[in-house]
Amino acid sequence: MKTSFLLSIALGIVVVVAIFMVWSVLDAAGVWGSINQTVADVIGGQDRSTFDIEDYLGTRRVVGFAMIVSAVDVVLITAIATLCAFLYNMSASLLGGIEVTLAEDR
């Protein structure tokens, strides 16, 4: 359980940092301005300056959502990995096979 918890924490951090980096690269490349211009061209008229894609998909909002999803994933991955390790060790003891046990050095 400890190992799966630490690995899921590391995975959560990697996911949040990766999403932040992707959104930063998209912002630096001018993707958001291009989307705003395309929507303004399609809509036309007086609504040209009111639409901003970053109101809906801004960096803060996306990274915040990634943090929430990562926190839920930490709990789920820890529980599922612990359950899978328990089931594997139980089936290995019943059917024969290699039993995997992680132990701390004292």
C-alpha positions as CSV (number, residue, x, y, z in Angstrom):
1,M,0.0,0.0,0.0
2,K,2.8,2.4,0.8
3,T,4.5,1.8,-2.5
4,S,1.4,2.2,-4.5
5,F,0.6,5.4,-2.6
6,L,4.0,6.9,-3.3
7,L,3.9,6.0,-6.9
8,S,0.4,7.4,-7.4
9,I,1.5,10.7,-5.7
10,A,4.4,10.8,-8.1
11,L,2.0,10.1,-11.0
12,G,-0.3,12.9,-9.9
13,I,2.5,15.4,-9.7
14,V,3.7,14.4,-13.2
15,V,0.2,14.8,-14.6
16,V,-0.3,18.3,-13.1
17,V,3.1,19.5,-14.3
18,A,2.6,18.0,-17.8
19,I,-0.7,19.7,-18.2
20,F,0.7,23.0,-17.0
21,M,3.6,22.7,-19.5
22,V,1.2,21.8,-22.4
23,W,-1.0,24.7,-21.6
24,S,2.0,27.1,-21.4
25,V,3.3,25.9,-24.7
26,L,-0.1,26.3,-26.3
27,D,-0.4,29.9,-24.9
28,A,3.1,30.8,-26.1
29,A,2.3,29.4,-29.6
30,G,-0.7,31.7,-29.8
31,V,-3.3,28.9,-30.1
32,W,-5.8,30.8,-27.8
33,G,-5.6,33.9,-29.9
34,S,-6.1,31.9,-33.0
35,I,-9.2,30.2,-31.6
36,N,-10.5,33.6,-30.4
37,Q,-10.0,35.0,-33.9
38,T,-11.6,32.0,-35.6
39,V,-14.7,32.3,-33.4
40,A,-14.9,36.0,-34.0
41,D,-14.7,35.5,-37.7
42,V,-17.5,32.8,-37.6
43,I,-19.8,34.8,-35.3
44,G,-19.1,38.2,-36.8
45,G,-21.1,41.3,-35.9
46,Q,-20.8,43.1,-32.6
47,D,-20.0,40.0,-30.5
48,R,-16.4,39.9,-31.9
49,S,-14.7,41.2,-28.7
50,T,-16.8,39.4,-26.1
51,F,-15.6,35.9,-26.6
52,D,-12.4,34.7,-25.0
53,I,-11.6,31.0,-24.9
54,E,-9.4,31.5,-21.8
55,D,-12.5,32.3,-19.8
56,Y,-13.5,28.6,-20.3
57,L,-10.1,26.9,-20.8
58,G,-7.8,29.1,-18.9
59,T,-4.6,27.7,-17.3
60,R,-5.8,28.2,-13.8
61,R,-9.1,26.4,-14.4
62,V,-7.4,23.5,-16.3
63,V,-4.6,23.0,-13.7
64,G,-7.1,23.2,-10.9
65,F,-9.2,20.5,-12.6
66,A,-6.1,18.4,-13.1
67,M,-5.3,18.7,-9.4
68,I,-8.8,17.5,-8.4
69,V,-8.6,14.6,-10.8
70,S,-5.1,13.7,-9.6
71,A,-6.2,13.7,-6.0
72,V,-9.1,11.3,-6.8
73,D,-6.7,9.2,-8.8
74,V,-4.3,8.9,-5.9
75,V,-7.0,7.4,-3.8
76,L,-8.3,5.1,-6.5
77,I,-4.9,3.9,-7.7
78,T,-3.7,3.2,-4.1
79,A,-6.9,1.2,-3.4
80,I,-6.8,-0.7,-6.7
81,A,-3.1,-1.5,-6.5
82,T,-3.5,-2.7,-2.9
83,L,-6.4,-4.9,-3.8
84,C,-4.6,-6.4,-6.8
85,A,-1.5,-7.2,-4.7
86,F,-3.7,-8.8,-2.1
87,L,-5.6,-10.9,-4.7
88,Y,-2.3,-11.9,-6.4
89,N,-0.7,-13.0,-3.2
90,M,-3.9,-14.9,-2.2
91,S,-4.1,-16.7,-5.5
92,A,-0.4,-17.5,-5.4
93,S,-0.7,-19.1,-2.0
94,L,-3.8,-21.1,-3.1
95,L,-2.6,-22.2,-6.5
96,G,1.2,-22.1,-6.0
97,G,3.5,-19.7,-7.5
98,I,5.7,-16.8,-6.5
99,E,4.5,-14.7,-3.6
100,V,5.6,-11.0,-3.8
101,T,6.1,-9.2,-0.5
102,L,7.7,-5.8,0.1
103,A,9.3,-5.4,3.5
104,E,11.1,-2.6,5.2
105,D,14.6,-3.0,6.5
106,R,14.9,-2.3,10.2
